[in-house]
């Protein structure tokens, strides 16, 4: 049941600093998660995710973060606005806005 936490994520990031880039690469997302691997190790309820949003400007919003499924809390997140996603991120999000990484 991961869908119910989408509203929690969106509410939690409402005041977040947004980073703007031309292209968001999957390798950058993976590196962001690797640098926070201690969060996953500290609590098995912590899951890594990306959430894609279509922006009114025609650009993409991408939230990458760590969510605790037990407490329903956003542990850490980063918000990226970009002109486009690379091919691998596009493939991951082809059929769903929310992707959970194991």
MARTI-807722 format. One record per residue: residue number from 1; residue in three letters; chain; y, z, x of N, C-alpha, C in turn. Coordinates in steps of 0.2 Angstrom, whole numbers, plus 5000, padded with zeros to 4 digits. Each point is the difference from the previous one (the first is absolute). Example, Ala and Ser with C-alpha at 12.3 -4.5 7.8 and 13.67 -1.06 7.14 Angstrom:
! MARTI-807722
[node 1,'ALA','A',[4972,5039,5066],[5006,5000,4996],[5006,5000,5004]]
[node 2,'SER','A',[5005,4996,4998],[5006,5001,5004],[5005,5003,4996]]
This chain:
! MARTI-807722
[node 1,'UNK','A',[4994,5000,5004],[5006,5000,4996],[5006,5000,5004]]
[node 2,'UNK','A',[5002,4995,5004],[5006,4999,5004],[5006,4998,4996]]
[node 3,'UNK','A',[4999,4996,4995],[5006,4998,4996],[5005,5005,4998]]
[node 4,'UNK','A',[4998,5006,4997],[5004,5005,4998],[5005,5002,5005]]
[node 5,'UNK','A',[4999,4999,5007],[5004,5003,5005],[5006,4995,5001]]
[node 6,'UNK','A',[5000,4994,4998],[5005,4995,5001],[5007,5003,4998]]
[node 7,'UNK','A',[5000,5003,4993],[5007,5003,4998],[5002,5005,5005]]
[node 8,'UNK','A',[4995,5004,5002],[5002,5006,5005],[5003,4997,5006]]
[node 9,'UNK','A',[4997,4995,5003],[5002,4997,5006],[5007,4997,4999]]
[node 10,'UNK','A',[5001,4996,4995],[5007,4997,4998],[5005,5006,4999]]
[node 11,'UNK','A',[4999,5005,4997],[5005,5006,4999],[5001,5003,5007]]
[node 12,'UNK','A',[4995,5001,5004],[5001,5003,5006],[5004,4996,5005]]
[node 13,'UNK','A',[5000,4994,5000],[5004,4996,5005],[5007,4998,4997]]
[node 14,'UNK','A',[5002,5002,4994],[5006,4998,4997],[5006,5001,5005]]
[node 15,'UNK','A',[5000,5005,5004],[5006,5001,5004],[4998,4998,5007]]
[node 16,'UNK','A',[4995,4997,5002],[4998,4999,5006],[5004,4994,5004]]
[node 17,'UNK','A',[5000,5001,5007],[5004,4995,5004],[4995,4994,5000]]
[node 18,'UNK','A',[5003,4994,4999],[4997,4994,4999],[5001,4996,5007]]
[node 19,'UNK','A',[4995,4997,5003],[5000,4996,5006],[5000,4993,4997]]
[node 20,'UNK','A',[5004,4996,5003],[5000,4992,4998],[4998,4996,5006]]
[node 21,'UNK','A',[4995,4996,4999],[4998,4995,5005],[4998,4994,4997]]
[node 22,'UNK','A',[5000,4995,5004],[4999,4993,4998],[4993,4999,4997]]
[node 23,'UNK','A',[4995,5002,5005],[4993,4999,4998],[4996,5007,5002]]
[node 24,'UNK','A',[4996,5002,4995],[4996,5006,5001],[4993,4998,5002]]
[node 25,'UNK','A',[4998,5002,5006],[4994,4998,5003],[4994,5006,4999]]
[node 26,'UNK','A',[4994,4998,4998],[4995,5004,4999],[4999,5005,5006]]
[node 27,'UNK','A',[5000,4997,5006],[4999,5004,5006],[5005,5006,5001]]
[node 28,'UNK','A',[5006,4999,4997],[5005,5005,5000],[4998,5006,4995]]
[node 29,'UNK','A',[4998,4998,4995],[4997,5005,4995],[4994,5004,5003]]
[node 30,'UNK','A',[4996,4996,5003],[4994,5004,5003],[5002,5004,5005]]
[node 31,'UNK','A',[5005,4998,5004],[5003,5005,5006],[5003,5006,4997]]
[node 32,'UNK','A',[5004,4999,4994],[5003,5006,4997],[4995,5005,4998]]
[node 33,'UNK','A',[4994,4997,4997],[4995,5005,4998],[4996,5003,5006]]
[node 34,'UNK','A',[4999,4996,5005],[4997,5003,5006],[5004,5006,5003]]
[node 35,'UNK','A',[5007,4999,5000],[5004,5005,5002],[5000,5007,4996]]
[node 36,'UNK','A',[4997,4999,4994],[5000,5006,4995],[4993,5002,4999]]
[node 37,'UNK','A',[4995,4998,5004],[4993,5001,4999],[4999,5008,5000]]
[node 38,'UNK','A',[5004,5004,5003],[4999,5007,4999],[5001,5002,4993]]
[node 39,'UNK','A',[5004,4997,4996],[5000,5002,4993],[4994,4999,4996]]
[node 40,'UNK','A',[4996,4995,5001],[4994,4998,4997],[4995,5005,5003]]
[node 41,'UNK','A',[5000,5002,5006],[4995,5004,5003],[5001,5007,4998]]
[node 42,'UNK','A',[5006,5002,4998],[5002,5007,4998],[4997,5001,4993]]
[node 43,'UNK','A',[5000,4995,4996],[4998,5001,4993],[4996,4994,4997]]
[node 44,'UNK','A',[4994,5000,4998],[4996,4994,4998],[5003,4997,4993]]
[node 45,'UNK','A',[5004,5004,4997],[5003,4998,4994],[5006,4995,5001]]
[node 46,'UNK','A',[5002,5000,5006],[5006,4996,5002],[4997,4992,5001]]
[node 47,'UNK','A',[5003,4996,4996],[4998,4993,5000],[5006,4996,5002]]
[node 48,'UNK','A',[4999,4994,5004],[5005,4996,5002],[5001,4994,4995]]
[node 49,'UNK','A',[5006,4998,4999],[5001,4995,4995],[5006,4995,5001]]
[node 50,'UNK','A',[5000,4995,4998],[5006,4995,4999],[5001,4999,4993]]
[node 51,'UNK','A',[5006,5000,4998],[5002,4998,4993],[5005,4994,5000]]
[node 52,'UNK','A',[4999,4995,4998],[5004,4994,5000],[5004,5000,4993]]
[node 53,'UNK','A',[5007,4998,5001],[5004,5000,4994],[5004,4993,5001]]
[node 54,'UNK','A',[5001,4997,4994],[5004,4994,5000],[5007,5002,4999]]
[node 55,'UNK','A',[5005,4998,5004],[5007,5002,4999],[5003,4995,4996]]
[node 56,'UNK','A',[5006,5002,4997],[5004,4995,4996],[5003,4995,5004]]
[node 57,'UNK','A',[5001,5001,5006],[5003,4996,5005],[4995,4994,5002]]
[node 58,'UNK','A',[4994,5001,4998],[4995,4995,5002],[4996,5002,5006]]
[node 59,'UNK','A',[5002,5005,5003],[4997,5003,5006],[4994,5005,4998]]
[node 60,'UNK','A',[4997,5002,5005],[4995,5005,4999],[5001,5007,5002]]
[node 61,'UNK','A',[4998,5005,4996],[5000,5007,5002],[4993,5002,5002]]
[node 62,'UNK','A',[5000,5004,5005],[4993,5002,5002],[5001,5007,5002]]
[node 63,'UNK','A',[4996,5005,4997],[5000,5007,5002],[4993,5001,5003]]
[node 64,'UNK','A',[5000,5002,5006],[4994,5002,5004],[5000,5008,5000]]
[node 65,'UNK','A',[4995,5003,4999],[5000,5007,5000],[4993,5003,5000]]
[node 66,'UNK','A',[5001,5007,5000],[4994,5004,5000],[5001,5005,4993]]
[node 67,'UNK','A',[4995,4999,4996],[5000,5004,4993],[4994,5005,5000]]
[node 68,'UNK','A',[5001,5006,4998],[4995,5005,4999],[4998,4999,4993]]
[node 69,'UNK','A',[4993,4998,4999],[4998,4999,4993],[4998,5007,4997]]
[node 70,'UNK','A',[4999,5005,5003],[4999,5007,4997],[5006,5003,4998]]
[node 71,'UNK','A',[5006,5000,5004],[5006,5003,4998],[5005,4995,4996]]
[node 72,'UNK','A',[4998,4994,5000],[5004,4995,4997],[5007,5000,5003]]
[node 73,'UNK','A',[5000,5001,5007],[5006,5000,5003],[5001,4994,5006]]
[node 74,'UNK','A',[5005,4997,5001],[5002,4996,5005],[5001,5003,5006]]
[node 75,'UNK','A',[4995,5000,5005],[5001,5003,5006],[5005,4997,5005]]
[node 76,'UNK','A',[5000,4994,5001],[5005,4996,5004],[5000,4993,4998]]
[node 77,'UNK','A',[5006,4997,5000],[5000,4993,4998],[5006,4996,5003]]
[node 78,'UNK','A',[5000,4994,5000],[5005,4996,5003],[5001,4994,4995]]
[node 79,'UNK','A',[5006,4998,4999],[5002,4995,4995],[5003,4994,5004]]
[node 80,'UNK','A',[4997,4994,4999],[5002,4994,5004],[5002,4995,4995]]
[node 81,'UNK','A',[5006,4997,5000],[5002,4994,4997],[4999,4994,5004]]
[node 82,'UNK','A',[4997,4995,4998],[4999,4994,5005],[5001,4994,4996]]
[node 83,'UNK','A',[5001,4994,5004],[5001,4994,4997],[4993,4997,4998]]
[node 84,'UNK','A',[4995,5002,5004],[4993,4998,4998],[4995,5005,5004]]
[node 85,'UNK','A',[4994,4999,4997],[4994,5004,5004],[4996,4995,5004]]
[node 86,'UNK','A',[4997,5002,5005],[4996,4995,5004],[4994,4999,4996]]
[node 87,'UNK','A',[4996,4995,5002],[4994,4997,4997],[4995,5006,4998]]
[node 88,'UNK','A',[4999,5004,5005],[4995,5006,4998],[5002,5005,4995]]
[node 89,'UNK','A',[5006,5002,5000],[5003,5004,4995],[5000,4997,4993]]
[node 90,'UNK','A',[5002,4993,5000],[4999,4996,4994],[4993,5000,4997]]
[node 91,'UNK','A',[4996,4999,5005],[4992,5000,4997],[4998,5007,4997]]
[node 92,'UNK','A',[5002,5005,5004],[4998,5007,4997],[5003,5001,4993]]
[node 93,'UNK','A',[5006,4998,4999],[5004,5001,4994],[4999,4994,4995]]
[node 94,'UNK','A',[4996,4996,5001],[5000,4994,4996],[4998,5001,4993]]
[node 95,'UNK','A',[4996,5005,4999],[4998,5002,4993],[5002,5007,4997]]
[node 96,'UNK','A',[5003,5004,5005],[5002,5007,4998],[5006,5002,5004]]
[node 97,'UNK','A',[5005,5003,4997],[5006,5003,5003],[4998,5006,5005]]
[node 98,'UNK','A',[4995,5004,4998],[4998,5006,5003],[4994,4999,5004]]
[node 99,'UNK','A',[5000,5001,5007],[4994,4999,5004],[4999,5006,5003]]
[node 100,'UNK','A',[4994,5003,5000],[4998,5006,5003],[4996,4998,5006]]
[node 101,'UNK','A',[5001,5003,5006],[4997,4999,5006],[4995,5006,5002]]
[node 102,'UNK','A',[4994,4998,5002],[4996,5005,5002],[5000,5002,5008]]
